[in-house]
Amino acid sequence: MAQERAKAVTLKGNPFTLVGPELKVGDAAPDFTAADGDLKPVSRSGLKGVTVLLSVPSLDTPVCDAEARRFNKEAAGLPGVSVVLVSVDLPFAQKRYCGAAGIDKVRVLSDYKDRSFGAAYGVFIKELALLARAVFVVGENGKLTYVQYVKEVAEQPDFDKLLGHLRQAAKV
């Protein structure tokens, strides 16, 4: 059974359990397999270069929508950095959302099938079967250079801190 971290996050003040390890800067980025909009499997090992992995509960919520839109805008100013957003929304719903919201610079993947991403990155919320909000930056060497687990799932990640890290790493 996967490691569980009781009361690791809250949603509107209510505590929930995360399944999987708590990753730290310097750890090797775990591999995972998630589905793209055409139901094709995509693995972390198949992503090249510096990659920002965004974990969100559902694109159909205002906080996740705002985060996806913000990163879609920010991605244009981060040359050499890929941004990948992962949720458990079905790939069809993700594709519909991206088309309606104009999300075209962020790659969106679904962890609906086996929760491989959620378990590997320690963001699977056991009680809700959703992903917690978190941000991971994978360096070109496959190691994590930035990790941010957002303790209150209904809040945004610290964009300024993340963008500062990316700009410093990319010398932008």
C-alpha positions as CSV (number, residue, x, y, z in Angstrom):
1,M,0.0,0.0,0.0
2,A,1.2,3.5,-0.8
3,Q,2.4,5.8,1.9
4,E,-0.4,8.0,3.3
5,R,0.1,11.5,4.9
6,A,-3.0,12.2,7.1
7,K,-4.3,15.7,7.3
8,A,-1.6,16.8,4.8
9,V,-3.9,19.3,3.0
10,T,-7.2,21.0,3.6
11,L,-10.1,22.0,1.4
12,K,-12.0,24.9,2.8
13,G,-10.5,24.1,6.2
14,N,-11.4,20.4,6.1
15,P,-8.4,18.1,6.4
16,F,-7.6,15.3,3.9
17,T,-5.1,12.5,3.4
18,L,-2.6,12.5,0.6
19,V,-1.4,9.3,-0.8
20,G,2.3,9.0,-1.9
21,P,5.6,10.4,-0.9
22,E,6.3,14.0,0.0
23,L,8.9,14.9,-2.6
24,K,11.7,17.4,-2.0
25,V,14.1,19.5,-4.0
26,G,16.9,17.3,-5.3
27,D,14.8,14.1,-5.5
28,A,14.6,12.4,-8.9
29,A,11.4,13.3,-10.6
30,P,9.3,10.1,-10.5
31,D,8.0,8.7,-13.7
32,F,4.2,8.5,-14.3
33,T,1.9,7.8,-17.2
34,A,-1.1,10.0,-17.9
35,A,-3.4,10.4,-20.9
36,D,-3.4,13.3,-23.4
37,G,-6.5,14.7,-25.1
38,D,-6.5,11.8,-27.6
39,L,-6.2,9.2,-24.8
40,K,-2.6,8.5,-25.8
41,P,-0.2,7.7,-22.9
42,V,2.4,10.3,-22.0
43,S,5.1,9.6,-19.5
44,R,7.3,12.0,-17.4
45,S,10.4,10.3,-18.9
46,G,9.1,11.3,-22.3
47,L,9.0,15.0,-21.4
48,K,12.3,16.7,-22.3
49,G,14.0,19.8,-20.9
50,V,12.9,21.9,-17.9
51,T,9.3,21.0,-17.1
52,V,6.8,22.7,-14.8
53,L,4.3,20.1,-13.6
54,L,1.1,21.6,-12.2
55,S,-1.2,19.4,-10.2
56,V,-4.8,20.7,-9.9
57,P,-8.1,19.1,-8.6
58,S,-10.3,20.0,-11.6
59,L,-10.3,22.5,-14.4
60,D,-14.0,23.1,-13.9
61,T,-13.4,25.1,-10.7
62,P,-12.6,28.8,-10.5
63,V,-9.3,28.4,-8.8
64,C,-8.0,25.8,-11.3
65,D,-9.3,27.8,-14.2
66,A,-7.5,30.9,-13.0
67,E,-4.2,28.9,-12.5
68,A,-4.4,27.4,-15.9
69,R,-5.0,30.7,-17.6
70,R,-2.2,32.4,-15.6
71,F,0.3,29.7,-16.5
72,N,-0.9,29.8,-20.2
73,K,0.0,33.5,-20.2
74,E,3.3,33.0,-18.2
75,A,4.5,30.1,-20.4
76,A,5.1,32.5,-23.3
77,G,7.7,34.4,-21.3
78,L,9.6,31.2,-20.3
79,P,11.6,30.1,-23.3
80,G,12.9,26.5,-23.0
81,V,10.4,25.6,-20.3
82,S,7.4,23.3,-20.9
83,V,4.4,23.7,-18.7
84,V,2.3,20.5,-18.1
85,L,-1.0,20.6,-16.1
86,V,-2.3,17.3,-14.6
87,S,-5.8,16.7,-13.2
88,V,-8.1,13.7,-13.0
89,D,-10.6,15.4,-15.3
90,L,-11.4,13.1,-18.3
91,P,-9.3,13.9,-21.3
92,F,-12.5,14.9,-23.3
93,A,-13.4,17.4,-20.6
94,Q,-9.9,18.8,-20.6
95,K,-9.8,19.2,-24.4
96,R,-13.2,21.0,-24.3
97,Y,-12.0,23.2,-21.5
98,C,-8.7,24.1,-23.2
99,G,-10.6,25.0,-26.4
100,A,-13.1,27.2,-24.6
101,A,-10.5,28.9,-22.4
102,G,-7.8,29.4,-25.2
103,I,-5.3,27.2,-23.3
104,D,-2.7,26.6,-26.0
105,K,0.7,27.0,-24.3
106,V,0.1,24.5,-21.5
107,R,0.0,20.8,-22.2
108,V,-2.9,19.2,-20.3
109,L,-2.8,15.6,-19.2
110,S,-5.3,13.4,-17.3
111,D,-4.5,11.1,-14.4
112,Y,-8.0,9.6,-14.5
113,K,-7.1,6.1,-15.4
114,D,-4.7,4.8,-12.7
115,R,-3.7,7.9,-10.7
116,S,-0.1,7.2,-11.5
117,F,0.9,10.9,-11.3
118,G,-1.0,11.4,-8.0
119,A,0.6,8.4,-6.3
120,A,4.1,9.1,-7.6
121,Y,4.1,12.8,-6.6
122,G,2.1,12.4,-3.4
123,V,-0.8,14.5,-4.4
124,F,-3.7,12.0,-4.6
125,I,-6.4,13.0,-2.1
126,K,-7.6,9.7,-0.8
127,E,-11.1,10.8,0.4
128,L,-12.0,12.8,-2.8
129,A,-10.1,10.8,-5.5
130,L,-8.8,14.1,-6.8
131,L,-5.3,15.6,-7.0
132,A,-4.2,18.2,-4.6
133,R,-2.8,21.5,-5.8
134,A,1.0,21.4,-6.2
135,V,3.8,22.6,-8.4
136,F,7.0,20.7,-9.3
137,V,9.8,21.9,-11.5
138,V,11.9,19.1,-13.2
139,G,15.4,20.2,-14.3
140,E,17.1,19.0,-17.5
141,N,18.9,16.4,-15.3
142,G,15.5,14.8,-14.2
143,K,15.8,16.1,-10.6
144,L,13.3,18.3,-8.9
145,T,14.5,21.9,-8.6
146,Y,11.3,23.3,-7.0
147,V,8.5,21.7,-5.0
148,Q,5.4,23.5,-3.7
149,Y,2.5,21.6,-2.1
150,V,-0.3,24.1,-1.5
151,K,-1.7,23.3,1.9
152,E,-5.1,24.8,1.3
153,V,-6.4,23.2,-2.0
154,A,-8.7,26.1,-2.7
155,E,-5.8,28.6,-2.8
156,Q,-3.4,29.4,-5.7
157,P,0.3,28.4,-5.6
158,D,2.8,31.2,-4.9
159,F,3.3,32.4,-8.5
160,D,5.9,35.0,-7.7
161,K,8.1,32.5,-5.9
162,L,7.8,29.9,-8.7
163,L,8.3,32.4,-11.5
164,G,11.3,33.9,-9.7
165,H,12.8,30.4,-9.5
166,L,12.2,29.7,-13.2
167,R,13.6,33.0,-14.3
168,Q,16.7,32.5,-12.2
169,A,17.2,29.0,-13.4
170,A,16.7,30.1,-17.1
171,K,18.6,33.3,-16.6
172,V,15.6,35.2,-18.1
